[in-house]
Structure formats: structure tokens, C-alpha cells
Amino acid sequence: MPNPVIQAILDHKTGDISQWYAFPIGGLCERYKLIGVHNEHYIDLTSQVNQEQCDA
């Protein structure tokens, strides 16, 4: 996994996330969708990942 995704998981202060899922979005930019599971609910945390934008 790219460092920005790992860093977003480490920086997330809520200890209530029981599982993390990172899905490659695709393309040449190596962007990831980051999902956390909290009380059996999925939370999209992709916006908290500092991923570089690219036009590829």
C-alpha cells in the first residue's frame, strides 16, 4: 500500500474502527479508496487520504 494510505490509517484517531479496507481505484495514479468498519457500518474515509492528483 502507498504511504499516504498507511499514514491516513495511522493518523485516524478513532480507535473504534475494527477493520480497514483499501481498494485500488485504478488508473496509473495508484489512488486508493479507504473504507473503515465501525459498529458493522462502512465509513468511506477516502477524503482523509492525502493522495496526489494526476492527469494520467
All heavy atoms as TSV, in Angstrom:
chain	resi	resn	atom	element	x	y	z
A	1	MET	N	N	0.835	-1.172	0.000
A	1	MET	CA	C	0.000	0.000	0.000
A	1	MET	C	C	0.879	1.235	0.000
A	1	MET	O	O	1.902	1.250	0.684
A	1	MET	CB	C	-0.884	-0.004	1.236
A	1	MET	CG	C	-2.330	-0.162	0.908
A	1	MET	SD	S	-3.426	-0.026	2.343
A	1	MET	CE	C	-2.847	-1.299	3.392
A	2	PRO	N	N	0.454	2.276	-0.688
A	2	PRO	CA	C	1.231	3.520	-0.693
A	2	PRO	C	C	1.259	4.169	0.694
A	2	PRO	O	O	0.330	4.014	1.485
A	2	PRO	CB	C	0.482	4.415	-1.688
A	2	PRO	CG	C	-0.354	3.502	-2.499
A	2	PRO	CD	C	-0.654	2.320	-1.626
A	3	ASN	N	N	2.326	4.899	0.953
A	3	ASN	CA	C	2.486	5.563	2.247
A	3	ASN	C	C	1.325	6.473	2.633
A	3	ASN	O	O	0.955	6.502	3.808
A	3	ASN	CB	C	3.804	6.333	2.295
A	3	ASN	CG	C	4.981	5.392	2.473
A	3	ASN	OD1	O	4.836	4.290	2.973
A	3	ASN	ND2	N	6.147	5.830	2.053
A	4	PRO	N	N	0.721	7.256	1.707
A	4	PRO	CA	C	-0.398	8.111	2.129
A	4	PRO	C	C	-1.580	7.332	2.703
A	4	PRO	O	O	-2.242	7.797	3.626
A	4	PRO	CB	C	-0.801	8.841	0.840
A	4	PRO	CG	C	0.430	8.849	0.006
A	4	PRO	CD	C	1.112	7.544	0.322
A	5	VAL	N	N	-1.838	6.134	2.185
A	5	VAL	CA	C	-2.941	5.316	2.703
A	5	VAL	C	C	-2.588	4.803	4.094
A	5	VAL	O	O	-3.399	4.884	5.021
A	5	VAL	CB	C	-3.244	4.143	1.744
A	5	VAL	CG1	C	-4.324	3.247	2.320
A	5	VAL	CG2	C	-3.654	4.659	0.366
A	6	ILE	N	N	-1.384	4.311	4.263
A	6	ILE	CA	C	-0.935	3.835	5.577
A	6	ILE	C	C	-0.953	4.978	6.585
A	6	ILE	O	O	-1.406	4.820	7.721
A	6	ILE	CB	C	0.468	3.210	5.471
A	6	ILE	CG1	C	0.405	1.948	4.612
A	6	ILE	CG2	C	1.032	2.901	6.861
A	6	ILE	CD1	C	1.760	1.394	4.234
A	7	GLN	N	N	-0.503	6.147	6.177
A	7	GLN	CA	C	-0.472	7.305	7.075
A	7	GLN	C	C	-1.880	7.728	7.479
A	7	GLN	O	O	-2.118	8.096	8.630
A	7	GLN	CB	C	0.273	8.472	6.429
A	7	GLN	CG	C	0.644	9.558	7.410
A	7	GLN	CD	C	1.553	9.058	8.521
A	7	GLN	OE1	O	2.554	8.399	8.275
A	7	GLN	NE2	N	1.204	9.349	9.756
A	8	ALA	N	N	-2.841	7.673	6.565
A	8	ALA	CA	C	-4.225	8.030	6.892
A	8	ALA	C	C	-4.786	7.079	7.947
A	8	ALA	O	O	-5.505	7.507	8.852
A	8	ALA	CB	C	-5.088	8.004	5.641
A	9	ILE	N	N	-4.451	5.802	7.847
A	9	ILE	CA	C	-4.904	4.829	8.846
A	9	ILE	C	C	-4.262	5.133	10.195
A	9	ILE	O	O	-4.935	5.153	11.231
A	9	ILE	CB	C	-4.587	3.398	8.392
A	9	ILE	CG1	C	-5.449	3.038	7.174
A	9	ILE	CG2	C	-4.803	2.404	9.529
A	9	ILE	CD1	C	-5.051	1.751	6.493
A	10	LEU	N	N	-2.966	5.402	10.210
A	10	LEU	CA	C	-2.264	5.701	11.455
A	10	LEU	C	C	-2.738	7.011	12.080
A	10	LEU	O	O	-2.799	7.130	13.308
A	10	LEU	CB	C	-0.753	5.764	11.207
A	10	LEU	CG	C	-0.091	4.449	10.792
A	10	LEU	CD1	C	1.370	4.690	10.430
A	10	LEU	CD2	C	-0.228	3.398	11.875
A	11	ASP	N	N	-3.081	7.996	11.238
A	11	ASP	CA	C	-3.499	9.301	11.735
A	11	ASP	C	C	-4.943	9.313	12.222
A	11	ASP	O	O	-5.343	10.218	12.939
A	11	ASP	CB	C	-3.344	10.365	10.645
A	11	ASP	CG	C	-1.896	10.704	10.378
A	11	ASP	OD1	O	-1.021	10.326	11.191
A	11	ASP	OD2	O	-1.624	11.334	9.341
A	12	HIS	N	N	-5.730	8.326	11.810
A	12	HIS	CA	C	-7.139	8.311	12.197
A	12	HIS	C	C	-7.235	8.055	13.702
A	12	HIS	O	O	-6.817	7.019	14.195
A	12	HIS	CB	C	-7.904	7.240	11.412
A	12	HIS	CG	C	-9.374	7.406	11.504
A	12	HIS	ND1	N	-10.040	8.438	10.888
A	12	HIS	CD2	C	-10.303	6.685	12.151
A	12	HIS	CE1	C	-11.324	8.336	11.157
A	12	HIS	NE2	N	-11.504	7.279	11.915
A	13	LYS	N	N	-7.752	9.013	14.417
A	13	LYS	CA	C	-7.712	8.977	15.881
A	13	LYS	C	C	-8.750	8.046	16.497
A	13	LYS	O	O	-8.613	7.621	17.620
A	13	LYS	CB	C	-7.934	10.388	16.438
A	13	LYS	CG	C	-6.894	11.382	15.966
A	13	LYS	CD	C	-5.517	11.014	16.462
A	13	LYS	CE	C	-4.524	12.075	16.103
A	13	LYS	NZ	N	-3.259	11.596	15.664
A	14	THR	N	N	-9.821	7.729	15.773
A	14	THR	CA	C	-10.877	6.908	16.342
A	14	THR	C	C	-10.422	5.465	16.444
A	14	THR	O	O	-10.166	4.826	15.441
A	14	THR	CB	C	-12.154	6.988	15.472
A	14	THR	OG1	O	-12.517	8.350	15.334
A	14	THR	CG2	C	-13.288	6.220	16.091
A	15	GLY	N	N	-10.340	4.953	17.647
A	15	GLY	CA	C	-9.969	3.567	17.853
A	15	GLY	C	C	-11.129	2.621	17.644
A	15	GLY	O	O	-11.015	1.426	17.861
A	16	ASP	N	N	-12.285	3.173	17.237
A	16	ASP	CA	C	-13.481	2.359	17.060
A	16	ASP	C	C	-13.519	1.645	15.716
A	16	ASP	O	O	-14.432	0.876	15.468
A	16	ASP	CB	C	-14.735	3.235	17.175
A	16	ASP	CG	C	-14.867	3.843	18.567
A	16	ASP	OD1	O	-14.329	3.255	19.525
A	16	ASP	OD2	O	-15.505	4.893	18.688
A	17	ILE	N	N	-12.554	1.906	14.843
A	17	ILE	CA	C	-12.515	1.238	13.547
A	17	ILE	C	C	-11.979	-0.169	13.773
A	17	ILE	O	O	-10.834	-0.353	14.186
A	17	ILE	CB	C	-11.647	2.004	12.531
A	17	ILE	CG1	C	-12.158	3.429	12.328
A	17	ILE	CG2	C	-11.571	1.246	11.217
A	17	ILE	CD1	C	-13.513	3.541	11.698
A	18	SER	N	N	-12.812	-1.167	13.498
A	18	SER	CA	C	-12.401	-2.546	13.763
A	18	SER	C	C	-11.674	-3.175	12.584
A	18	SER	O	O	-10.880	-4.090	12.770
A	18	SER	CB	C	-13.618	-3.395	14.124
A	18	SER	OG	O	-14.555	-3.399	13.061
A	19	GLN	N	N	-11.950	-2.706	11.380
A	19	GLN	CA	C	-11.296	-3.235	10.189
A	19	GLN	C	C	-11.080	-2.113	9.188
A	19	GLN	O	O	-11.863	-1.167	9.133
A	19	GLN	CB	C	-12.140	-4.328	9.526
A	19	GLN	CG	C	-12.307	-5.561	10.356
A	19	GLN	CD	C	-13.209	-6.577	9.670
A	19	GLN	OE1	O	-14.130	-6.228	8.960
A	19	GLN	NE2	N	-12.922	-7.847	9.883
A	20	TRP	N	N	-10.040	-2.256	8.398
A	20	TRP	CA	C	-9.736	-1.307	7.327
A	20	TRP	C	C	-9.700	-2.053	6.001
A	20	TRP	O	O	-9.207	-3.180	5.932
A	20	TRP	CB	C	-8.362	-0.667	7.545
A	20	TRP	CG	C	-8.305	0.253	8.716
A	20	TRP	CD1	C	-7.830	-0.023	9.961
A	20	TRP	CD2	C	-8.708	1.616	8.750
A	20	TRP	NE1	N	-7.913	1.070	10.768
A	20	TRP	CE2	C	-8.456	2.103	10.050
A	20	TRP	CE3	C	-9.272	2.487	7.822
A	20	TRP	CZ2	C	-8.732	3.402	10.437
A	20	TRP	CZ3	C	-9.547	3.782	8.210
A	20	TRP	CH2	C	-9.280	4.230	9.496
A	21	TYR	N	N	-10.209	-1.414	4.957
A	21	TYR	CA	C	-10.136	-1.953	3.600
A	21	TYR	C	C	-9.610	-0.859	2.692
A	21	TYR	O	O	-10.087	0.286	2.758
A	21	TYR	CB	C	-11.516	-2.397	3.098
A	21	TYR	CG	C	-12.106	-3.528	3.898
A	21	TYR	CD1	C	-12.994	-3.270	4.934
A	21	TYR	CD2	C	-11.763	-4.844	3.632
A	21	TYR	CE1	C	-13.534	-4.305	5.677
A	21	TYR	CE2	C	-12.306	-5.888	4.374
A	21	TYR	CZ	C	-13.190	-5.604	5.389
A	21	TYR	OH	O	-13.716	-6.630	6.120
A	22	ALA	N	N	-8.651	-1.179	1.863
A	22	ALA	CA	C	-8.112	-0.226	0.884
A	22	ALA	C	C	-8.223	-0.884	-0.484
A	22	ALA	O	O	-7.689	-1.958	-0.717
A	22	ALA	CB	C	-6.667	0.112	1.204
A	23	PHE	N	N	-8.982	-0.237	-1.356
A	23	PHE	CA	C	-9.210	-0.750	-2.697
A	23	PHE	C	C	-8.536	0.149	-3.712
A	23	PHE	O	O	-8.745	1.370	-3.681
A	23	PHE	CB	C	-10.711	-0.785	-3.019
A	23	PHE	CG	C	-11.504	-1.647	-2.092
A	23	PHE	CD1	C	-12.183	-1.085	-1.019
A	23	PHE	CD2	C	-11.577	-3.011	-2.272
A	23	PHE	CE1	C	-12.927	-1.874	-0.156
A	23	PHE	CE2	C	-12.320	-3.803	-1.412
A	23	PHE	CZ	C	-13.000	-3.233	-0.347
A	24	PRO	N	N	-7.755	-0.414	-4.619
A	24	PRO	CA	C	-7.196	0.427	-5.689
A	24	PRO	C	C	-8.324	0.953	-6.558
A	24	PRO	O	O	-9.230	0.208	-6.920
A	24	PRO	CB	C	-6.284	-0.507	-6.470
A	24	PRO	CG	C	-6.423	-1.858	-5.881
A	24	PRO	CD	C	-7.347	-1.794	-4.723
A	25	ILE	N	N	-8.292	2.239	-6.834
A	25	ILE	CA	C	-9.322	2.861	-7.660
A	25	ILE	C	C	-9.040	2.575	-9.132
A	25	ILE	O	O	-9.950	2.478	-9.934
A	25	ILE	CB	C	-9.410	4.376	-7.383
A	25	ILE	CG1	C	-9.905	4.588	-5.951
A	25	ILE	CG2	C	-10.320	5.060	-8.362
A	25	ILE	CD1	C	-9.889	6.023	-5.502
A	26	GLY	N	N	-7.773	2.427	-9.456
A	26	GLY	CA	C	-7.415	2.107	-10.830
A	26	GLY	C	C	-6.693	3.253	-11.503
A	26	GLY	O	O	-6.455	4.304	-10.912
A	27	GLY	N	N	-6.345	3.037	-12.735
A	27	GLY	CA	C	-5.614	4.046	-13.472
A	27	GLY	C	C	-4.136	3.988	-13.148
A	27	GLY	O	O	-3.656	3.092	-12.467
A	28	LEU	N	N	-3.413	4.965	-13.632
A	28	LEU	CA	C	-1.971	4.998	-13.456
A	28	LEU	C	C	-1.535	5.758	-12.209
A	28	LEU	O	O	-0.355	5.859	-11.936
A	28	LEU	CB	C	-1.322	5.642	-14.684
A	28	LEU	CG	C	-1.599	4.926	-16.005
A	28	LEU	CD1	C	-1.031	5.729	-17.164
A	28	LEU	CD2	C	-1.023	3.528	-15.989
A	29	CYS	N	N	-2.480	6.292	-11.451
A	29	CYS	CA	C	-2.147	7.181	-10.330
A	29	CYS	C	C	-1.985	6.459	-9.001
A	29	CYS	O	O	-1.621	7.077	-8.012
A	29	CYS	CB	C	-3.224	8.243	-10.175
A	29	CYS	SG	S	-3.407	9.260	-11.635
A	30	GLU	N	N	-2.281	5.168	-8.948
A	30	GLU	CA	C	-2.209	4.411	-7.704
A	30	GLU	C	C	-3.012	5.070	-6.586
A	30	GLU	O	O	-2.552	5.211	-5.463
A	30	GLU	CB	C	-0.767	4.208	-7.252
A	30	GLU	CG	C	0.030	3.306	-8.148
A	30	GLU	CD	C	1.329	2.868	-7.511
A	30	GLU	OE1	O	1.300	2.465	-6.338
A	30	GLU	OE2	O	2.356	2.954	-8.181
A	31	ARG	N	N	-4.233	5.479	-6.917
A	31	ARG	CA	C	-5.127	6.044	-5.909
A	31	ARG	C	C	-5.918	4.910	-5.260
A	31	ARG	O	O	-6.190	3.899	-5.885
A	31	ARG	CB	C	-6.063	7.068	-6.534
A	31	ARG	CG	C	-5.307	8.301	-7.017
A	31	ARG	CD	C	-6.223	9.318	-7.656
A	31	ARG	NE	N	-7.396	9.638	-6.862
A	31	ARG	CZ	C	-7.430	10.489	-5.841
A	31	ARG	NH1	N	-6.332	11.118	-5.489
A	31	ARG	NH2	N	-8.545	10.706	-5.183
A	32	TYR	N	N	-6.278	5.097	-3.998
A	32	TYR	CA	C	-6.977	4.064	-3.240
A	32	TYR	C	C	-8.239	4.624	-2.603
A	32	TYR	O	O	-8.291	5.783	-2.207
A	32	TYR	CB	C	-6.083	3.503	-2.133
A	32	TYR	CG	C	-5.091	2.498	-2.627
A	32	TYR	CD1	C	-3.963	2.901	-3.321
A	32	TYR	CD2	C	-5.291	1.147	-2.417
A	32	TYR	CE1	C	-3.045	1.970	-3.788
A	32	TYR	CE2	C	-4.379	0.209	-2.871
A	32	TYR	CZ	C	-3.258	0.628	-3.559
A	32	TYR	OH	O	-2.362	-0.291	-4.024
A	33	LYS	N	N	-9.251	3.782	-2.496
A	33	LYS	CA	C	-10.450	4.083	-1.722
A	33	LYS	C	C	-10.230	3.433	-0.363
A	33	LYS	O	O	-9.883	2.259	-0.278
A	33	LYS	CB	C	-11.678	3.506	-2.415
A	33	LYS	CG	C	-12.970	3.799	-1.713
A	33	LYS	CD	C	-14.113	3.377	-2.611
A	33	LYS	CE	C	-15.371	4.127	-2.306
A	33	LYS	NZ	N	-15.330	5.537	-2.534
A	34	LEU	N	N	-10.418	4.184	0.713
A	34	LEU	CA	C	-10.177	3.692	2.068
A	34	LEU	C	C	-11.508	3.597	2.812
A	34	LEU	O	O	-12.231	4.581	2.936
A	34	LEU	CB	C	-9.222	4.629	2.811
A	34	LEU	CG	C	-8.808	4.215	4.213
A	34	LEU	CD1	C	-8.071	2.872	4.188
A	34	LEU	CD2	C	-7.938	5.282	4.846
A	35	ILE	N	N	-11.809	2.399	3.281
A	35	ILE	CA	C	-13.061	2.134	3.984
A	35	ILE	C	C	-12.734	1.595	5.370
A	35	ILE	O	O	-11.888	0.716	5.530
A	35	ILE	CB	C	-13.911	1.079	3.233
A	35	ILE	CG1	C	-14.163	1.499	1.783
A	35	ILE	CG2	C	-15.207	0.778	3.967
A	35	ILE	CD1	C	-15.077	2.677	1.614
A	36	GLY	N	N	-13.404	2.129	6.381
A	36	GLY	CA	C	-13.269	1.622	7.742
A	36	GLY	C	C	-14.589	1.019	8.187
A	36	GLY	O	O	-15.654	1.433	7.731
A	37	VAL	N	N	-14.541	0.050	9.078
A	37	VAL	CA	C	-15.753	-0.574	9.620
A	37	VAL	C	C	-15.881	-0.156	11.082
A	37	VAL	O	O	-14.972	-0.366	11.880
A	37	VAL	CB	C	-15.689	-2.116	9.508
A	37	VAL	CG1	C	-16.951	-2.732	10.094
A	37	VAL	CG2	C	-15.494	-2.546	8.069
A	38	HIS	N	N	-17.024	0.451	11.395
A	38	HIS	CA	C	-17.308	0.929	12.751
A	38	HIS	C	C	-18.702	0.434	13.139
A	38	HIS	O	O	-19.688	0.806	12.505
A	38	HIS	CB	C	-17.235	2.449	12.801
A	38	HIS	CG	C	-17.702	3.042	14.084
A	38	HIS	ND1	N	-17.098	2.774	15.288
A	38	HIS	CD2	C	-18.716	3.890	14.364
A	38	HIS	CE1	C	-17.712	3.437	16.241
A	38	HIS	NE2	N	-18.719	4.113	15.702
A	39	ASN	N	N	-18.775	-0.429	14.143
A	39	ASN	CA	C	-20.056	-0.996	14.591
A	39	ASN	C	C	-20.860	-1.577	13.432
A	39	ASN	O	O	-22.043	-1.301	13.272
A	39	ASN	CB	C	-20.890	0.054	15.328
A	39	ASN	CG	C	-20.299	0.420	16.657
A	39	ASN	OD1	O	-19.604	-0.377	17.278
A	39	ASN	ND2	N	-20.544	1.633	17.108
A	40	GLU	N	N	-20.198	-2.366	12.604
A	40	GLU	CA	C	-20.801	-3.033	11.457
A	40	GLU	C	C	-21.306	-2.072	10.382
A	40	GLU	O	O	-22.123	-2.443	9.550
A	40	GLU	CB	C	-21.917	-3.984	11.908
A	40	GLU	CG	C	-21.424	-5.085	12.830
A	40	GLU	CD	C	-22.502	-6.053	13.235
A	40	GLU	OE1	O	-23.582	-6.064	12.611
A	40	GLU	OE2	O	-22.267	-6.805	14.190
A	41	HIS	N	N	-20.841	-0.833	10.393
A	41	HIS	CA	C	-21.177	0.153	9.360
A	41	HIS	C	C	-19.904	0.516	8.616
A	41	HIS	O	O	-18.852	0.678	9.228
A	41	HIS	CB	C	-21.793	1.420	9.965
A	41	HIS	CG	C	-23.093	1.169	10.649
A	41	HIS	ND1	N	-24.269	0.993	9.967
A	41	HIS	CD2	C	-23.390	1.041	11.962
A	41	HIS	CE1	C	-25.254	0.780	10.834
A	41	HIS	NE2	N	-24.732	0.809	12.055
A	42	TYR	N	N	-20.032	0.662	7.312
A	42	TYR	CA	C	-18.888	1.044	6.487
A	42	TYR	C	C	-18.797	2.560	6.414
A	42	TYR	O	O	-19.794	3.241	6.183
A	42	TYR	CB	C	-19.019	0.466	5.078
A	42	TYR	CG	C	-18.913	-1.039	5.061
A	42	TYR	CD1	C	-20.045	-1.839	5.049
A	42	TYR	CD2	C	-17.667	-1.657	5.086
A	42	TYR	CE1	C	-19.949	-3.217	5.046
A	42	TYR	CE2	C	-17.556	-3.038	5.087
A	42	TYR	CZ	C	-18.691	-3.807	5.071
A	42	TYR	OH	O	-18.593	-5.167	5.081
A	43	ILE	N	N	-17.595	3.086	6.623
A	43	ILE	CA	C	-17.349	4.528	6.575
A	43	ILE	C	C	-16.296	4.785	5.510
A	43	ILE	O	O	-15.197	4.229	5.565
A	43	ILE	CB	C	-16.845	5.041	7.940
A	43	ILE	CG1	C	-17.857	4.698	9.036
A	43	ILE	CG2	C	-16.575	6.534	7.886
A	43	ILE	CD1	C	-17.320	4.890	10.435
A	44	ASP	N	N	-16.642	5.622	4.541
A	44	ASP	CA	C	-15.704	5.969	3.466
A	44	ASP	C	C	-14.776	7.066	3.967
A	44	ASP	O	O	-15.208	8.182	4.232
A	44	ASP	CB	C	-16.474	6.434	2.236
A	44	ASP	CG	C	-15.578	6.639	1.029
A	44	ASP	OD1	O	-14.338	6.712	1.186
A	44	ASP	OD2	O	-16.117	6.721	-0.081
A	45	LEU	N	N	-13.498	6.739	4.113
A	45	LEU	CA	C	-12.508	7.689	4.616
A	45	LEU	C	C	-11.528	8.116	3.521
A	45	LEU	O	O	-10.458	8.642	3.818
A	45	LEU	CB	C	-11.750	7.068	5.794
A	45	LEU	CG	C	-12.642	6.719	6.988
A	45	LEU	CD1	C	-11.936	5.790	7.945
A	45	LEU	CD2	C	-13.065	7.987	7.697
A	46	THR	N	N	-11.919	7.911	2.278
A	46	THR	CA	C	-11.050	8.230	1.149
A	46	THR	C	C	-10.622	9.698	1.159
A	46	THR	O	O	-9.475	10.016	0.852
A	46	THR	CB	C	-11.757	7.892	-0.181
A	46	THR	OG1	O	-12.158	6.515	-0.142
A	46	THR	CG2	C	-10.849	8.124	-1.370
A	47	SER	N	N	-11.520	10.585	1.559
A	47	SER	CA	C	-11.198	12.020	1.550
A	47	SER	C	C	-10.109	12.364	2.566
A	47	SER	O	O	-9.498	13.424	2.475
A	47	SER	CB	C	-12.454	12.843	1.825
A	47	SER	OG	O	-12.940	12.571	3.122
A	48	GLN	N	N	-9.845	11.476	3.521
A	48	GLN	CA	C	-8.810	11.736	4.515
A	48	GLN	C	C	-7.429	11.266	4.067
A	48	GLN	O	O	-6.456	11.463	4.779
A	48	GLN	CB	C	-9.181	11.075	5.839
A	48	GLN	CG	C	-10.436	11.665	6.445
A	48	GLN	CD	C	-10.743	11.065	7.797
A	48	GLN	OE1	O	-9.887	10.506	8.449
A	48	GLN	NE2	N	-11.988	11.191	8.210
A	49	VAL	N	N	-7.366	10.647	2.885
A	49	VAL	CA	C	-6.091	10.181	2.359
A	49	VAL	C	C	-5.506	11.277	1.493
A	49	VAL	O	O	-6.150	11.746	0.547
A	49	VAL	CB	C	-6.256	8.888	1.535
A	49	VAL	CG1	C	-4.905	8.421	1.003
A	49	VAL	CG2	C	-6.900	7.803	2.364
A	50	ASN	N	N	-4.300	11.716	1.811
A	50	ASN	CA	C	-3.629	12.764	1.051
A	50	ASN	C	C	-2.992	12.136	-0.193
A	50	ASN	O	O	-1.816	11.811	-0.206
A	50	ASN	CB	C	-2.579	13.441	1.922
A	50	ASN	CG	C	-1.937	14.611	1.212
A	50	ASN	OD1	O	-2.439	15.109	0.217
A	50	ASN	ND2	N	-0.796	15.038	1.723
A	51	GLN	N	N	-3.821	11.952	-1.242
A	51	GLN	CA	C	-3.353	11.324	-2.471
A	51	GLN	C	C	-3.106	12.404	-3.509
A	51	GLN	O	O	-3.911	13.308	-3.677
A	51	GLN	CB	C	-4.385	10.330	-2.997
A	51	GLN	CG	C	-4.673	9.235	-1.991
A	51	GLN	CD	C	-5.628	8.189	-2.541
A	51	GLN	OE1	O	-5.250	7.423	-3.382
A	51	GLN	NE2	N	-6.854	8.208	-2.053
A	52	GLU	N	N	-1.993	12.265	-4.198
A	52	GLU	CA	C	-1.669	13.240	-5.239
A	52	GLU	C	C	-2.624	13.080	-6.399
A	52	GLU	O	O	-3.049	11.978	-6.739
A	52	GLU	CB	C	-0.252	13.042	-5.719
A	52	GLU	CG	C	0.792	13.402	-4.673
A	52	GLU	CD	C	2.204	13.288	-5.223
A	52	GLU	OE1	O	2.366	13.348	-6.451
A	52	GLU	OE2	O	3.120	13.132	-4.418
A	53	GLN	N	N	-2.957	14.186	-7.008
A	53	GLN	CA	C	-3.790	14.181	-8.201
A	53	GLN	C	C	-2.902	14.020	-9.424
A	53	GLN	O	O	-1.800	14.533	-9.456
A	53	GLN	CB	C	-4.578	15.493	-8.321
A	53	GLN	CG	C	-5.497	15.767	-7.148
A	53	GLN	CD	C	-6.656	14.780	-7.080
A	53	GLN	OE1	O	-7.123	14.296	-8.106
A	53	GLN	NE2	N	-7.087	14.479	-5.878
A	54	CYS	N	N	-3.369	13.295	-10.407
A	54	CYS	CA	C	-2.619	13.207	-11.648
A	54	CYS	C	C	-3.597	13.145	-12.809
A	54	CYS	O	O	-4.773	12.828	-12.630
A	54	CYS	CB	C	-1.663	12.022	-11.660
A	54	CYS	SG	S	-2.452	10.433	-11.904
A	55	ASP	N	N	-3.141	13.444	-13.977
A	55	ASP	CA	C	-3.993	13.500	-15.150
A	55	ASP	C	C	-3.782	12.303	-16.080
A	55	ASP	O	O	-4.162	12.337	-17.230
A	55	ASP	CB	C	-3.730	14.795	-15.935
A	55	ASP	CG	C	-4.076	16.021	-15.102
A	55	ASP	OD1	O	-5.064	15.968	-14.357
A	55	ASP	OD2	O	-3.342	17.020	-15.204
A	56	ALA	N	N	-3.172	11.254	-15.565
A	56	ALA	CA	C	-2.882	10.082	-16.402
A	56	ALA	C	C	-4.136	9.271	-16.665
A	56	ALA	O	O	-5.051	9.246	-15.948
A	56	ALA	CB	C	-1.830	9.208	-15.732
